[in-house]
Amino acid sequence: MTSTTTTYRSAGLFYLLIILLGLGSEVLLRGGLFVAGNPTDTAANILDRTGLFRLSIAADATMVAADITVAALFYVILRPVDPLLAMLAAAFRLMQAALIAGNLMAQQTALLWLDAALPGIAPQTAAALAYQALDIHSHGYDMGLVFFGISSVLTGVLLIRAPEFPRALGYLLIAAGAVYLTGSGLRFLAPGLAGTFAPAYLIAVIAETSLAFWLLWIGGRRDAGTERPQVA
């Protein structure tokens, strides 16, 4: 197995891990606990399933670690196409990872507010504060997706220019970046429209999953003869 094969397959594997952890944490672990507009029920759900909530934090933290790894692997793969553009794509992706990682403290803060050992905090007040912390986490996550959207567009351009990648993957990733930028833009600039745009995120899931599987099964079969010369 060549070093190129290992790099491609590693990128595909970590990218697939990001998708599974991200969707799993948001939909399967944490999604059922948050009750929109109802801090009391949200607090009760978290207290009843604290282990599930903590697991979602761990999943997100692992996702961030995988995202950092993918940023480095994509830079190695795409640097020969355009070193500056590859560096910018990696930098914007790392910015997203930093925001999501720091924003995990908002989830931990929600748990701290709900801790019965805190003195002088009424249950209703604790529930309201915890709910606000989770709302901050949600907004912080979308802020991270602004930078991820830019990274996705830049990466898509690089994929289109890279001869070994199908151009369709590049266009799909650009479309995914546009979805992230539009969705986050609506969240901050026109919140009333954000919910109606949510189904568009399926485009991003399809694009990123397609890229991950291509890297694993097709890109990972590239032999040393297809490697491009490295840029000094």
C-alpha positions in Angstrom: 0.0 0.0 0.0 1.5 3.3 -1.0 1.6 6.4 1.1 -0.9 8.0 -1.2 -3.3 5.2 -0.8 -3.0 5.4 3.0 -3.5 9.2 2.9 -6.7 8.9 0.8 -8.1 6.1 2.8 -7.3 7.8 6.1 -9.0 11.0 4.9 -12.1 9.0 3.8 -12.3 7.1 7.1 -12.0 10.2 9.3 -14.4 12.1 7.1 -17.0 9.3 7.4 -16.3 9.3 11.2 -17.1 13.1 11.3 -20.4 12.5 9.5 -21.5 9.6 11.7 -20.5 11.4 15.0 -22.0 14.8 13.9 -25.3 13.3 12.8 -25.4 10.8 15.7 -24.7 13.5 18.3 -27.2 16.0 17.0 -30.0 13.6 16.0 -29.7 10.4 18.0 -28.1 11.5 21.3 -29.0 15.2 21.9 -31.9 15.9 19.5 -34.6 14.1 21.5 -33.6 16.0 24.7 -34.1 19.5 23.6 -37.8 20.7 23.6 -38.1 24.0 21.7 -39.5 26.8 23.8 -39.8 24.7 26.9 -36.8 25.0 29.3 -38.5 22.9 32.0 -39.1 19.8 29.8 -35.6 20.2 28.3 -34.1 20.2 31.8 -36.1 17.2 32.8 -35.0 15.3 29.8 -31.3 16.1 30.4 -31.5 15.1 34.0 -33.3 11.9 33.2 -30.8 11.0 30.5 -27.6 12.7 31.7 -25.5 9.8 30.4 -26.9 10.3 26.9 -26.2 14.1 27.1 -22.6 13.5 28.2 -22.1 11.0 25.4 -23.2 13.7 22.9 -20.5 16.0 24.2 -17.9 13.2 23.9 -19.1 12.5 20.4 -18.8 16.2 19.4 -15.3 16.4 20.9 -14.2 13.3 19.0 -15.7 14.8 15.8 -13.6 17.9 16.3 -10.4 15.8 16.6 -11.3 13.9 13.4 -12.0 17.3 11.7 -8.6 18.6 12.6 -7.1 15.4 11.2 -9.1 15.7 7.9 -7.9 19.3 7.5 -4.3 18.1 7.6 -4.9 15.2 5.3 -6.8 17.3 2.8 -4.0 19.8 2.8 -1.5 17.0 2.0 -3.7 15.7 -0.8 -4.6 19.0 -2.4 -1.4 21.0 -1.9 0.0 20.0 -5.3 -3.1 21.6 -7.0 -2.7 25.0 -5.4 -0.7 25.4 -2.1 -2.2 28.7 -1.1 -5.8 27.6 -1.8 -5.2 24.3 0.1 -3.8 26.2 3.0 -6.8 28.6 3.1 -9.2 25.6 2.9 -7.4 24.0 5.8 -7.3 27.2 7.8 -11.1 27.8 7.5 -11.8 24.2 8.4 -9.6 24.5 11.5 -11.4 27.7 12.4 -14.7 25.8 12.4 -13.1 23.1 14.5 -11.9 25.7 17.1 -15.3 27.3 17.3 -17.1 24.0 17.8 -14.6 22.8 20.4 -14.8 26.0 22.4 -18.6 25.9 22.1 -18.8 22.5 23.8 -18.4 24.4 27.1 -21.9 25.7 26.5 -23.3 22.2 26.8 -21.2 21.5 29.8 -22.4 24.8 31.3 -26.0 23.6 30.9 -25.2 20.5 33.0 -23.6 22.7 35.6 -26.7 24.8 35.9 -28.8 21.7 36.3 -26.5 20.3 39.0 -28.7 20.0 42.2 -25.6 20.6 44.3 -25.4 24.3 43.2 -26.6 26.4 46.2 -29.2 29.1 45.9 -30.4 28.2 42.4 -34.1 27.6 42.0 -35.0 24.7 39.7 -36.9 27.0 37.3 -34.0 29.4 37.2 -31.5 26.6 36.6 -33.7 25.2 33.8 -33.9 28.6 32.1 -30.1 29.2 32.3 -29.4 25.7 31.0 -31.8 26.3 28.1 -30.1 29.5 27.3 -26.7 27.8 27.3 -28.0 25.2 24.9 -29.3 28.0 22.7 -25.9 29.6 22.7 -24.4 26.3 21.7 -26.7 26.0 18.8 -25.9 29.5 17.5 -22.2 28.9 18.1 -22.4 25.7 16.0 -23.9 27.6 13.2 -21.2 30.3 13.4 -18.7 27.5 13.0 -20.5 26.3 9.9 -19.9 29.8 8.3 -16.2 29.0 8.2 -16.8 25.4 7.2 -19.0 26.6 4.3 -16.1 28.7 3.0 -13.7 25.8 3.5 -16.1 23.5 1.6 -16.3 25.9 -1.4 -12.5 26.2 -1.5 -12.0 22.5 -1.3 -14.6 22.0 -4.0 -12.7 24.3 -6.3 -9.5 22.3 -5.6 -11.3 19.0 -6.3 -12.5 20.3 -9.7 -8.9 21.3 -10.6 -7.4 18.0 -9.3 -7.2 15.6 -12.3 -7.6 12.4 -10.2 -10.9 13.5 -8.6 -14.3 13.4 -10.4 -15.3 17.0 -11.1 -18.8 16.1 -9.9 -17.4 15.7 -6.3 -16.0 19.2 -6.5 -19.3 20.7 -7.7 -21.2 18.8 -5.0 -18.9 20.1 -2.3 -19.3 23.7 -3.5 -23.1 23.2 -3.4 -22.7 21.9 0.2 -20.6 25.0 1.1 -23.4 27.2 -0.3 -25.9 25.3 1.8 -23.9 25.8 5.0 -23.3 29.5 4.2 -27.0 30.1 3.4 -28.3 28.2 6.4 -26.1 30.0 8.9 -26.7 33.3 7.2 -30.5 32.8 7.6 -30.0 31.7 11.3 -28.3 35.0 12.1 -29.9 37.4 9.6 -33.4 36.0 9.0 -34.2 33.5 11.8 -37.8 33.1 10.7 -36.7 31.5 7.4 -34.0 29.2 8.9 -36.5 26.3 9.6 -37.8 26.2 6.0 -34.3 25.9 4.7 -33.4 22.9 6.9 -34.2 20.2 4.2 -31.4 21.7 2.0 -28.8 20.3 4.4 -29.5 16.9 2.8 -27.4 18.2 -0.1 -24.5 18.6 2.2 -24.9 15.1 3.7 -25.0 13.6 0.2 -21.9 15.6 -1.0 -19.8 14.9 2.0 -20.8 11.2 2.2 -20.0 10.8 -1.5 -16.6 12.3 -1.0 -15.8 10.2 2.0 -16.7 6.9 0.2 -14.8 7.9 -2.9 -11.7 8.5 -0.8 -12.2 5.2 0.9 -13.0 2.9 -2.1 -11.8 4.6 -5.3 -9.2 7.2 -4.2 -7.7 4.6 -1.9 -6.9 2.3 -4.8 -4.7 4.8 -6.6 -1.2 3.4 -7.1 2.1 5.2 -6.9 2.0 5.8 -10.7 -0.8 8.2 -10.4 0.9 10.4 -7.8 1.5 14.0 -8.8 4.9 15.7 -8.2 5.0 17.5 -4.9 5.2 21.3 -5.0 8.3 22.5 -3.3 
